[in-house]
Amino acid sequence: MRNPKTTLTGIAGILGGIASIIHGDLVTGVTAIVTGIGLIFAKDYNVTGLPPGKQ
């Protein structure tokens, strides 16, 4: 959770997944939640993806 861009997008994906499950679309909901979790733990090249000293 070191990158606000991917973290916020991940949270939005999780919320969208929950909404999909509530409306009866289980497959889309689970897919969105898993994608959201992946985005929360993702690195962004210009924030956390560069090696030390290259920023």
C-alpha distance matrix in Angstrom:
0.0 3.8 5.6 7.1 9.6 8.1 6.0 9.4 11.4 10.0 10.8 14.1 14.8 14.5 16.8 19.1 19.4 20.4 22.9 24.3 24.9 26.6 28.8 29.8 28.0 26.4 25.8 24.0 21.9 20.8 20.1 17.9 16.0 15.5 14.6 12.0 10.4 10.7 9.1 5.9 6.0 8.0 8.8 10.7 14.0 14.6 11.3 10.1 12.7 15.7 17.4 17.9 20.7 20.5 18.4
3.8 0.0 3.8 6.5 9.2 8.8 7.8 10.9 12.9 12.4 13.6 16.4 17.4 17.7 19.8 21.9 22.5 23.7 25.9 27.3 28.2 29.9 31.9 33.0 31.1 29.7 28.8 26.9 25.1 24.1 23.0 20.8 19.2 18.6 17.2 14.8 13.6 13.2 11.2 8.7 8.3 8.9 8.0 9.2 11.9 11.8 8.2 7.2 10.5 12.9 14.7 14.8 17.3 17.2 14.8
5.6 3.8 0.0 3.8 5.6 5.9 6.1 8.6 10.2 10.7 12.2 14.4 15.5 16.6 18.4 20.1 21.1 22.7 24.5 25.8 27.1 28.8 30.5 31.8 29.7 28.6 27.6 25.3 23.8 23.2 21.8 19.2 18.3 17.9 15.8 13.5 13.3 12.6 9.7 8.1 8.7 8.1 7.0 6.8 9.9 9.6 6.5 7.0 9.9 12.5 15.1 15.8 17.9 17.0 14.4
7.1 6.5 3.8 0.0 3.8 5.7 5.0 5.9 8.4 9.7 10.4 12.1 14.0 15.2 16.3 18.1 19.7 21.0 22.4 24.1 25.7 26.9 28.6 30.2 28.4 27.7 27.1 24.4 22.8 22.7 21.5 18.5 17.7 18.1 16.0 13.1 13.6 13.7 10.4 8.8 10.8 10.5 10.2 9.5 12.6 11.9 9.2 10.6 13.3 15.9 18.7 19.3 21.1 20.0 17.0
9.6 9.2 5.6 3.8 0.0 3.8 5.5 5.5 6.3 8.6 10.2 10.9 12.4 14.5 15.7 16.7 18.4 20.3 21.4 22.6 24.6 26.1 27.3 28.9 26.8 26.4 25.4 22.5 21.4 21.6 19.8 16.8 16.8 17.1 14.4 12.0 13.4 12.9 9.1 9.0 11.2 9.9 9.7 8.1 11.3 10.9 9.4 11.2 13.0 15.7 19.0 20.2 21.9 20.1 17.3
8.1 8.8 5.9 5.7 3.8 0.0 3.8 5.6 5.1 5.9 8.6 9.8 10.3 12.2 14.2 15.1 16.2 18.3 19.8 20.7 22.4 24.3 25.6 26.8 24.4 23.7 22.5 19.9 18.8 18.5 16.7 14.0 13.8 13.7 10.9 8.8 9.9 9.1 5.4 5.8 8.0 6.7 7.6 7.3 10.9 11.8 10.3 10.8 12.1 15.4 18.5 20.1 22.3 20.6 18.3
6.0 7.8 6.1 5.0 5.5 3.8 0.0 3.8 5.4 5.0 6.2 8.6 9.8 10.6 12.4 14.2 15.2 16.6 18.5 19.9 21.1 22.7 24.5 25.8 23.9 23.0 22.3 19.9 18.1 17.8 16.8 13.9 12.8 13.2 11.3 8.3 8.7 9.3 6.3 4.4 7.5 8.1 9.6 10.2 13.9 14.5 12.2 12.3 14.3 17.6 20.2 21.4 23.8 22.6 20.2
9.4 10.9 8.6 5.9 5.5 5.6 3.8 0.0 3.8 5.4 5.1 6.2 8.6 9.9 10.6 12.3 14.2 15.4 16.6 18.3 20.1 21.2 22.7 24.5 22.8 22.5 22.1 19.3 17.5 18.0 17.1 13.7 13.1 14.4 12.4 9.1 10.7 11.8 8.6 7.6 11.1 11.4 12.8 12.5 16.1 16.2 14.3 15.2 17.2 20.3 23.3 24.4 26.4 25.1 22.3
11.4 12.9 10.2 8.4 6.3 5.1 5.4 3.8 0.0 3.8 5.5 5.1 6.2 8.7 9.9 10.4 12.2 14.3 15.3 16.4 18.4 20.0 21.0 22.6 20.5 20.3 19.5 16.5 15.2 15.8 14.3 10.9 11.3 12.4 9.7 7.1 9.7 10.2 6.9 7.7 11.1 10.6 12.5 12.0 15.5 16.2 15.0 15.9 17.1 20.4 23.5 25.2 27.3 25.5 23.1
10.0 12.4 10.7 9.7 8.6 5.9 5.0 5.4 3.8 0.0 3.8 5.4 5.0 6.2 8.7 9.8 10.4 12.4 14.2 15.2 16.6 18.5 20.0 21.1 19.0 18.1 17.4 14.9 13.2 13.1 12.0 8.9 8.2 9.1 7.1 3.8 6.0 7.2 4.8 5.1 8.6 9.2 11.9 12.7 16.4 17.6 16.1 16.0 17.1 20.7 23.4 25.1 27.7 26.2 24.1
10.8 13.6 12.2 10.4 10.2 8.6 6.2 5.1 5.5 3.8 0.0 3.8 5.3 5.1 6.2 8.5 9.7 10.6 12.4 14.2 15.4 16.7 18.5 20.1 18.6 17.9 18.0 15.5 13.1 13.6 13.4 10.0 8.7 10.8 9.8 6.0 7.8 10.2 8.4 7.3 11.0 12.4 15.0 15.7 19.4 20.2 18.3 18.4 20.1 23.5 26.2 27.5 30.0 28.8 26.4
14.1 16.4 14.4 12.1 10.9 9.8 8.6 6.2 5.1 5.4 3.8 0.0 3.8 5.5 5.1 6.1 8.5 9.9 10.5 12.2 14.3 15.4 16.6 18.5 16.9 17.0 17.0 14.0 12.1 13.5 12.9 9.2 9.3 11.8 10.2 7.2 10.2 12.1 10.0 10.2 13.9 14.4 16.9 17.0 20.5 21.2 19.8 20.5 21.8 25.2 28.2 29.7 32.0 30.4 27.9
14.8 17.4 15.5 14.0 12.4 10.3 9.8 8.6 6.2 5.0 5.3 3.8 0.0 3.8 5.4 5.0 6.1 8.6 9.8 10.4 12.3 14.2 15.3 16.5 14.4 14.1 13.7 10.7 9.1 10.2 9.2 5.5 6.1 8.6 6.9 4.7 8.3 9.9 8.6 9.7 13.0 13.4 16.4 16.9 20.4 21.7 20.6 20.8 21.5 25.2 28.0 29.9 32.4 30.7 28.6
14.5 17.7 16.6 15.2 14.5 12.2 10.6 9.9 8.7 6.2 5.1 5.5 3.8 0.0 3.8 5.4 5.0 6.2 8.6 9.8 10.6 12.4 14.3 15.4 13.8 12.9 13.1 10.9 8.1 8.7 9.2 6.0 4.4 7.7 7.7 5.1 7.3 10.2 9.8 9.8 13.0 14.4 17.7 18.8 22.5 23.9 22.3 22.0 23.0 26.7 29.2 30.9 33.6 32.3 30.3
16.8 19.8 18.4 16.3 15.7 14.2 12.4 10.6 9.9 8.7 6.2 5.1 5.4 3.8 0.0 3.8 5.3 5.1 6.3 8.7 10.0 10.6 12.5 14.4 13.6 13.4 14.5 12.0 9.1 10.9 11.8 8.4 7.7 11.3 11.2 8.6 10.9 13.8 13.0 12.7 16.2 17.6 20.6 21.3 24.9 25.9 24.3 24.4 25.8 29.3 32.0 33.5 36.1 34.7 32.4
19.1 21.9 20.1 18.1 16.7 15.1 14.2 12.3 10.4 9.8 8.5 6.1 5.0 5.4 3.8 0.0 3.8 5.4 5.0 6.2 8.7 9.9 10.6 12.5 11.1 11.7 12.3 9.2 7.2 9.9 10.1 6.8 7.8 11.2 10.7 9.1 12.2 14.4 13.6 14.4 17.7 18.4 21.4 21.8 25.3 26.5 25.3 25.7 26.6 30.1 33.0 34.9 37.3 35.6 33.4
19.4 22.5 21.1 19.7 18.4 16.2 15.2 14.2 12.2 10.4 9.7 8.5 6.1 5.0 5.3 3.8 0.0 3.8 5.4 5.0 6.3 8.6 9.9 10.7 8.9 8.5 9.1 6.7 3.8 6.2 7.2 4.7 5.2 8.7 9.2 8.5 10.9 13.2 13.4 14.3 17.1 18.2 21.6 22.5 26.0 27.6 26.4 26.2 26.8 30.6 33.2 35.1 37.9 36.3 34.4
20.4 23.7 22.7 21.0 20.3 18.3 16.6 15.4 14.3 12.4 10.6 9.9 8.6 6.2 5.1 5.4 3.8 0.0 3.8 5.4 5.1 6.2 8.7 9.9 9.6 9.1 11.0 9.5 5.9 8.1 10.3 8.3 7.4 11.0 12.3 10.9 12.6 15.6 15.9 15.9 18.9 20.5 23.9 25.0 28.6 30.0 28.4 28.2 29.2 32.9 35.4 37.1 39.9 38.6 36.5
22.9 25.9 24.5 22.4 21.4 19.8 18.5 16.6 15.3 14.2 12.4 10.5 9.8 8.6 6.3 5.0 5.4 3.8 0.0 3.8 5.5 5.1 6.3 8.8 8.8 9.8 12.0 9.8 7.3 10.5 12.2 9.9 10.3 13.9 14.5 13.2 15.6 18.3 18.0 18.4 21.6 22.8 26.0 26.7 30.2 31.4 30.1 30.3 31.3 34.9 37.6 39.4 41.9 40.4 38.2
24.3 27.3 25.8 24.1 22.6 20.7 19.9 18.3 16.4 15.2 14.2 12.2 10.4 9.8 8.7 6.2 5.0 5.4 3.8 0.0 3.8 5.4 5.1 6.4 5.3 6.8 8.6 6.5 4.8 8.5 9.9 8.6 9.8 13.0 13.6 13.4 15.8 18.0 18.2 19.3 22.1 23.0 26.3 27.1 30.4 32.0 31.0 31.0 31.5 35.2 37.9 40.0 42.6 40.9 38.9
24.9 28.2 27.1 25.7 24.6 22.4 21.1 20.1 18.4 16.6 15.4 14.3 12.3 10.6 10.0 8.7 6.3 5.1 5.5 3.8 0.0 3.8 5.3 5.0 5.1 4.9 8.0 7.6 5.0 7.6 10.3 9.9 9.9 12.9 14.5 14.3 16.0 18.5 19.4 20.0 22.5 23.9 27.5 28.7 32.1 33.9 32.6 32.2 32.8 36.6 39.0 41.0 43.8 42.4 40.5
26.6 29.9 28.8 26.9 26.1 24.3 22.7 21.2 20.0 18.5 16.7 15.4 14.2 12.4 10.6 9.9 8.6 6.2 5.1 5.4 3.8 0.0 3.8 5.4 7.5 8.3 11.6 11.0 8.5 11.3 13.9 13.0 12.8 16.1 17.6 16.8 18.6 21.4 21.9 22.1 25.0 26.5 29.9 31.0 34.5 35.9 34.5 34.4 35.3 39.0 41.5 43.3 46.0 44.7 42.6
28.8 31.9 30.5 28.6 27.3 25.6 24.5 22.7 21.0 20.0 18.5 16.6 15.3 14.3 12.5 10.6 9.9 8.7 6.3 5.1 5.3 3.8 0.0 3.8 6.0 8.4 11.4 10.4 9.2 12.5 14.5 13.7 14.5 17.7 18.6 18.3 20.6 23.0 23.3 24.0 26.9 28.0 31.4 32.1 35.5 36.9 35.9 35.9 36.6 40.3 43.0 45.0 47.6 45.9 43.9
29.8 33.0 31.8 30.2 28.9 26.8 25.8 24.5 22.6 21.1 20.1 18.5 16.5 15.4 14.4 12.5 10.7 9.9 8.8 6.4 5.0 5.4 3.8 0.0 3.8 5.9 9.0 9.3 8.7 11.2 13.5 13.7 14.5 17.1 18.5 18.8 20.7 22.9 23.8 24.8 27.2 28.4 31.9 32.9 36.2 38.0 37.0 36.7 37.1 40.9 43.4 45.5 48.3 46.7 44.9
28.0 31.1 29.7 28.4 26.8 24.4 23.9 22.8 20.5 19.0 18.6 16.9 14.4 13.8 13.6 11.1 8.9 9.6 8.8 5.3 5.1 7.5 6.0 3.8 0.0 3.8 5.8 5.7 6.2 8.8 10.3 10.8 12.3 14.5 15.6 16.5 18.5 20.3 21.2 22.6 25.0 25.7 29.2 30.2 33.3 35.3 34.5 34.2 34.3 38.1 40.6 43.0 45.7 43.9 42.3
26.4 29.7 28.6 27.7 26.4 23.7 23.0 22.5 20.3 18.1 17.9 17.0 14.1 12.9 13.4 11.7 8.5 9.1 9.8 6.8 4.9 8.3 8.4 5.9 3.8 0.0 3.8 5.6 5.0 6.1 8.5 9.9 10.5 12.2 14.1 15.2 16.5 18.4 19.9 21.1 23.0 24.2 27.8 29.2 32.4 34.6 33.6 32.9 33.0 36.7 39.0 41.4 44.3 42.7 41.3
25.8 28.8 27.6 27.1 25.4 22.5 22.3 22.1 19.5 17.4 18.0 17.0 13.7 13.1 14.5 12.3 9.1 11.0 12.0 8.6 8.0 11.6 11.4 9.0 5.8 3.8 0.0 3.8 5.4 5.4 6.1 8.6 10.0 10.8 12.2 14.2 15.6 16.7 18.4 20.2 21.7 22.4 26.0 27.3 30.3 32.7 32.1 31.3 31.0 34.7 37.0 39.5 42.5 40.7 39.5
24.0 26.9 25.3 24.4 22.5 19.9 19.9 19.3 16.5 14.9 15.5 14.0 10.7 10.9 12.0 9.2 6.7 9.5 9.8 6.5 7.6 11.0 10.4 9.3 5.7 5.6 3.8 0.0 3.8 5.6 5.1 6.1 8.6 10.0 10.4 12.1 14.3 15.3 16.3 18.3 20.3 20.7 24.1 25.0 28.0 30.2 29.7 29.3 29.1 32.8 35.3 37.9 40.6 38.7 37.2
21.9 25.1 23.8 22.8 21.4 18.8 18.1 17.5 15.2 13.2 13.1 12.1 9.1 8.1 9.1 7.2 3.8 5.9 7.3 4.8 5.0 8.5 9.2 8.7 6.2 5.0 5.4 3.8 0.0 3.8 5.4 5.2 6.2 8.7 9.9 10.5 12.4 14.3 15.3 16.5 18.8 19.8 23.3 24.5 27.8 29.8 28.8 28.3 28.6 32.3 34.8 37.0 39.8 38.2 36.6
20.8 24.1 23.2 22.7 21.6 18.5 17.8 18.0 15.8 13.1 13.6 13.5 10.2 8.7 10.9 9.9 6.2 8.1 10.5 8.5 7.6 11.3 12.5 11.2 8.8 6.1 5.4 5.6 3.8 0.0 3.8 5.4 5.1 6.2 8.5 9.7 10.6 12.4 14.2 15.4 17.1 18.3 22.0 23.7 26.9 29.2 28.1 27.1 27.2 30.9 33.1 35.4 38.4 37.0 35.6
20.1 23.0 21.8 21.5 19.8 16.7 16.8 17.1 14.3 12.0 13.4 12.9 9.2 9.2 11.8 10.1 7.2 10.3 12.2 9.9 10.3 13.9 14.5 13.5 10.3 8.5 6.1 5.1 5.4 3.8 0.0 3.8 5.5 5.3 6.1 8.5 10.0 10.7 12.3 14.4 15.8 16.3 19.8 21.3 24.2 26.7 26.0 25.2 24.9 28.6 30.9 33.4 36.3 34.6 33.4
17.9 20.8 19.2 18.5 16.8 14.0 13.9 13.7 10.9 8.9 10.0 9.2 5.5 6.0 8.4 6.8 4.7 8.3 9.9 8.6 9.9 13.0 13.7 13.7 10.8 9.9 8.6 6.1 5.2 5.4 3.8 0.0 3.8 5.5 5.0 6.0 8.6 9.8 10.4 12.2 14.5 14.9 18.4 19.4 22.6 24.7 23.9 23.4 23.5 27.3 29.8 32.1 34.9 33.1 31.6
16.0 19.2 18.3 17.7 16.8 13.8 12.8 13.1 11.3 8.2 8.7 9.3 6.1 4.4 7.7 7.8 5.2 7.4 10.3 9.8 9.9 12.8 14.5 14.5 12.3 10.5 10.0 8.6 6.2 5.1 5.5 3.8 0.0 3.8 5.4 5.0 6.2 8.6 9.8 10.6 12.8 14.1 17.8 19.4 22.8 24.9 23.5 22.7 23.1 26.9 29.2 31.2 34.2 32.8 31.2
15.5 18.6 17.9 18.1 17.1 13.7 13.2 14.4 12.4 9.1 10.8 11.8 8.6 7.7 11.3 11.2 8.7 11.0 13.9 13.0 12.9 16.1 17.7 17.1 14.5 12.2 10.8 10.0 8.7 6.2 5.3 5.5 3.8 0.0 3.8 5.4 5.2 6.3 8.7 10.0 11.1 12.3 16.0 18.1 21.3 23.7 22.5 21.2 21.2 25.0 27.0 29.3 32.4 31.1 29.8
14.6 17.2 15.8 16.0 14.4 10.9 11.3 12.4 9.7 7.1 9.8 10.2 6.9 7.7 11.2 10.7 9.2 12.3 14.5 13.6 14.5 17.6 18.6 18.5 15.6 14.1 12.2 10.4 9.9 8.5 6.1 5.0 5.4 3.8 0.0 3.8 5.5 5.0 6.2 8.7 10.2 10.3 13.8 15.3 18.4 20.8 20.0 19.1 18.9 22.7 25.1 27.5 30.3 28.7 27.3
12.0 14.8 13.5 13.1 12.0 8.8 8.3 9.1 7.1 3.8 6.0 7.2 4.7 5.1 8.6 9.1 8.5 10.9 13.2 13.4 14.3 16.8 18.3 18.8 16.5 15.2 14.2 12.1 10.5 9.7 8.5 6.0 5.0 5.4 3.8 0.0 3.8 5.3 5.1 6.3 8.9 9.7 13.2 14.5 18.1 19.9 18.6 17.9 18.5 22.3 24.7 26.7 29.5 28.1 26.4
10.4 13.6 13.3 13.6 13.4 9.9 8.7 10.7 9.7 6.0 7.8 10.2 8.3 7.3 10.9 12.2 10.9 12.6 15.6 15.8 16.0 18.6 20.6 20.7 18.5 16.5 15.6 14.3 12.4 10.6 10.0 8.6 6.2 5.2 5.5 3.8 0.0 3.8 5.4 5.1 6.6 8.7 12.4 14.6 18.1 20.2 18.4 17.0 17.7 21.5 23.5 25.3 28.4 27.3 25.9
10.7 13.2 12.6 13.7 12.9 9.1 9.3 11.8 10.2 7.2 10.2 12.1 9.9 10.2 13.8 14.4 13.2 15.6 18.3 18.0 18.5 21.4 23.0 22.9 20.3 18.4 16.7 15.3 14.3 12.4 10.7 9.8 8.6 6.3 5.0 5.3 3.8 0.0 3.8 5.5 5.4 6.0 9.8 12.2 15.3 17.9 16.6 15.0 15.0 18.8 20.8 23.0 26.1 24.8 23.7
9.1 11.2 9.7 10.4 9.1 5.4 6.3 8.6 6.9 4.8 8.4 10.0 8.6 9.8 13.0 13.6 13.4 15.9 18.0 18.2 19.4 21.9 23.3 23.8 21.2 19.9 18.4 16.3 15.3 14.2 12.3 10.4 9.8 8.7 6.2 5.1 5.4 3.8 0.0 3.8 5.4 4.9 8.1 9.6 13.1 15.2 13.9 13.1 13.5 17.2 19.7 21.8 24.6 23.1 21.5
5.9 8.7 8.1 8.8 9.0 5.8 4.4 7.6 7.7 5.1 7.3 10.2 9.7 9.8 12.7 14.4 14.3 15.9 18.4 19.3 20.0 22.1 24.0 24.8 22.6 21.1 20.2 18.3 16.5 15.4 14.4 12.2 10.6 10.0 8.7 6.3 5.1 5.5 3.8 0.0 3.8 5.6 8.6 10.5 14.2 15.7 13.6 12.5 13.8 17.5 19.7 21.2 24.1 23.1 21.2
6.0 8.3 8.7 10.8 11.2 8.0 7.5 11.1 11.1 8.6 11.0 13.9 13.0 13.0 16.2 17.7 17.1 18.9 21.6 22.1 22.5 25.0 26.9 27.2 25.0 23.0 21.7 20.3 18.8 17.1 15.8 14.5 12.8 11.1 10.2 8.9 6.6 5.4 5.4 3.8 0.0 3.8 6.7 9.8 13.1 15.1 12.9 10.9 11.8 15.4 17.1 18.7 21.9 21.2 19.8
8.0 8.9 8.1 10.5 9.9 6.7 8.1 11.4 10.6 9.2 12.4 14.4 13.4 14.4 17.6 18.4 18.2 20.5 22.8 23.0 23.9 26.5 28.0 28.4 25.7 24.2 22.4 20.7 19.8 18.3 16.3 14.9 14.1 12.3 10.3 9.7 8.7 6.0 4.9 5.6 3.8 0.0 3.8 6.6 9.7 12.2 10.8 9.0 9.1 12.8 15.1 17.2 20.2 18.8 17.6
8.8 8.0 7.0 10.2 9.7 7.6 9.6 12.8 12.5 11.9 15.0 16.9 16.4 17.7 20.6 21.4 21.6 23.9 26.0 26.3 27.5 29.9 31.4 31.9 29.2 27.8 26.0 24.1 23.3 22.0 19.8 18.4 17.8 16.0 13.8 13.2 12.4 9.8 8.1 8.6 6.7 3.8 0.0 3.8 6.4 8.8 7.5 5.5 5.4 9.2 11.6 13.8 16.6 15.1 13.9
10.7 9.2 6.8 9.5 8.1 7.3 10.2 12.5 12.0 12.7 15.7 17.0 16.9 18.8 21.3 21.8 22.5 25.0 26.7 27.1 28.7 31.0 32.1 32.9 30.2 29.2 27.3 25.0 24.5 23.7 21.3 19.4 19.4 18.1 15.3 14.5 14.6 12.2 9.6 10.5 9.8 6.6 3.8 0.0 3.8 5.7 5.4 5.5 5.3 8.5 11.8 14.0 16.0 13.9 12.2
14.0 11.9 9.9 12.6 11.3 10.9 13.9 16.1 15.5 16.4 19.4 20.5 20.4 22.5 24.9 25.3 26.0 28.6 30.2 30.4 32.1 34.5 35.5 36.2 33.3 32.4 30.3 28.0 27.8 26.9 24.2 22.6 22.8 21.3 18.4 18.1 18.1 15.3 13.1 14.2 13.1 9.7 6.4 3.8 0.0 3.8 5.7 6.0 4.1 5.9 9.6 12.1 13.6 11.0 9.8
14.6 11.8 9.6 11.9 10.9 11.8 14.5 16.2 16.2 17.6 20.2 21.2 21.7 23.9 25.9 26.5 27.6 30.0 31.4 32.0 33.9 35.9 36.9 38.0 35.3 34.6 32.7 30.2 29.8 29.2 26.7 24.7 24.9 23.7 20.8 19.9 20.2 17.9 15.2 15.7 15.1 12.2 8.8 5.7 3.8 0.0 3.8 6.3 6.3 6.6 10.3 11.9 12.6 9.9 7.6
11.3 8.2 6.5 9.2 9.4 10.3 12.2 14.3 15.0 16.1 18.3 19.8 20.6 22.3 24.3 25.3 26.4 28.4 30.1 31.0 32.6 34.5 35.9 37.0 34.5 33.6 32.1 29.7 28.8 28.1 26.0 23.9 23.5 22.5 20.0 18.6 18.4 16.6 13.9 13.6 12.9 10.8 7.5 5.4 5.7 3.8 0.0 3.8 6.1 7.2 10.3 11.1 12.5 10.8 8.1
10.1 7.2 7.0 10.6 11.2 10.8 12.3 15.2 15.9 16.0 18.4 20.5 20.8 22.0 24.4 25.7 26.2 28.2 30.3 31.0 32.2 34.4 35.9 36.7 34.2 32.9 31.3 29.3 28.3 27.1 25.2 23.4 22.7 21.2 19.1 17.9 17.0 15.0 13.1 12.5 10.9 9.0 5.5 5.5 6.0 6.3 3.8 0.0 3.8 5.8 8.1 9.3 11.7 10.6 9.0
12.7 10.5 9.9 13.3 13.0 12.1 14.3 17.2 17.1 17.1 20.1 21.8 21.5 23.0 25.8 26.6 26.8 29.2 31.3 31.5 32.8 35.3 36.6 37.1 34.3 33.0 31.0 29.1 28.6 27.2 24.9 23.5 23.1 21.2 18.9 18.5 17.7 15.0 13.5 13.8 11.8 9.1 5.4 5.3 4.1 6.3 6.1 3.8 0.0 3.8 6.6 9.2 11.6 9.8 9.3
15.7 12.9 12.5 15.9 15.7 15.4 17.6 20.3 20.4 20.7 23.5 25.2 25.2 26.7 29.3 30.1 30.6 32.9 34.9 35.2 36.6 39.0 40.3 40.9 38.1 36.7 34.7 32.8 32.3 30.9 28.6 27.3 26.9 25.0 22.7 22.3 21.5 18.8 17.2 17.5 15.4 12.8 9.2 8.5 5.9 6.6 7.2 5.8 3.8 0.0 3.8 6.5 8.2 6.1 6.4
17.4 14.7 15.1 18.7 19.0 18.5 20.2 23.3 23.5 23.4 26.2 28.2 28.0 29.2 32.0 33.0 33.2 35.4 37.6 37.9 39.0 41.5 43.0 43.4 40.6 39.0 37.0 35.3 34.8 33.1 30.9 29.8 29.2 27.0 25.1 24.7 23.5 20.8 19.7 19.7 17.1 15.1 11.6 11.8 9.6 10.3 10.3 8.1 6.6 3.8 0.0 3.8 6.3 5.8 7.6
17.9 14.8 15.8 19.3 20.2 20.1 21.4 24.4 25.2 25.1 27.5 29.7 29.9 30.9 33.5 34.9 35.1 37.1 39.4 40.0 41.0 43.3 45.0 45.5 43.0 41.4 39.5 37.9 37.0 35.4 33.4 32.1 31.2 29.3 27.5 26.7 25.3 23.0 21.8 21.2 18.7 17.2 13.8 14.0 12.1 11.9 11.1 9.3 9.2 6.5 3.8 0.0 3.8 5.6 7.0
20.7 17.3 17.9 21.1 21.9 22.3 23.8 26.4 27.3 27.7 30.0 32.0 32.4 33.6 36.1 37.3 37.9 39.9 41.9 42.6 43.8 46.0 47.6 48.3 45.7 44.3 42.5 40.6 39.8 38.4 36.3 34.9 34.2 32.4 30.3 29.5 28.4 26.1 24.6 24.1 21.9 20.2 16.6 16.0 13.6 12.6 12.5 11.7 11.6 8.2 6.3 3.8 0.0 3.8 5.7
20.5 17.2 17.0 20.0 20.1 20.6 22.6 25.1 25.5 26.2 28.8 30.4 30.7 32.3 34.7 35.6 36.3 38.6 40.4 40.9 42.4 44.7 45.9 46.7 43.9 42.7 40.7 38.7 38.2 37.0 34.6 33.1 32.8 31.1 28.7 28.1 27.3 24.8 23.1 23.1 21.2 18.8 15.1 13.9 11.0 9.9 10.8 10.6 9.8 6.1 5.8 5.6 3.8 0.0 3.8
18.4 14.8 14.4 17.0 17.3 18.3 20.2 22.3 23.1 24.1 26.4 27.9 28.6 30.3 32.4 33.4 34.4 36.5 38.2 38.9 40.5 42.6 43.9 44.9 42.3 41.3 39.5 37.2 36.6 35.6 33.4 31.6 31.2 29.8 27.3 26.4 25.9 23.7 21.5 21.2 19.8 17.6 13.9 12.2 9.8 7.6 8.1 9.0 9.3 6.4 7.6 7.0 5.7 3.8 0.0
